[in-house]
């Protein structure tokens, strides 16, 4: 049985812009209500999860003010204020929610500026350490040309120069959009969908690793067909671990620049996720898992 003993420390560290964080982090999306909309069903439980994350050694939390909206950031504020100096909070900009919870693109310059202020206000912080521009187009489908990132990045670069943002990342981005962004400013992380079954960013991950840039996969366990799920379950049973733990351990072993932000609203599930950092996958297991995405 995997335990959380020293698990976060055992995950190793990697540079996240001007900060260095443990590779096992936490994603706060699931602290909002159903479909990431409305307040948490159990606010005390959400606060307990956040405090347990820090107690386990996690020093990287991913969030956004469009989770809820606003509710997740306010829970983080209430649970952790004052934010510890060694905690890196990363947020995403570029979307809003309507009254029914639909996701709406919000990438006009003033909308992005307003989002920075909203995140700071609801988190109770003076500046955002790292802000990801979350593109609401592209990311794998036919989308805009790489040059289209310029009007969204320019106001964020200005805020970085003023000290309101510490560093910038980009999310849901095609490789050419990543490179277009890097031609304008330092990009310290890329947050895209990637997991055992969705390996489209393999080349991008390796390129970013060579450049010392963090890659943060979202949906670390998703999009599996029945045969892939069966193979993952079989490997997990052989290692006395859960399928999620195996999937997370595979990501940690995939590349040293991968930072994990698995999310949950359960303390028990949080501990299970963190314990995955103590799972060393043998070569034969890695080979079988690699085949899932083949």
Secondary structure, DSSP 4 states (H G I P E B T S, - for coil): ----TTHHHHT-EEEETTEEEESB-EE-GGGSSGGGBSS-S-HHHHHHHHHHHHHTT--EEEEETTTBTTHHHHHHHHHHPSPPTT-EEEEEESEEE-TT--EEE--SHHHHHHHHHHHHHHHT-SSEEEEEEE-SS-TTSS---GGGGHHHHHHHHHHHHTTSEEEEEEES--HHHHHHHHTTS-EEEEEEE-BTTB-TTHHHHHHHHHTT-EEEEE-SS----HHHHHHHHHHHHHTTS-HHHHHHHHHHHH-TTEEB--B-S-HHHHHHHHHGGG-PPPHHHHHHHHHHT-
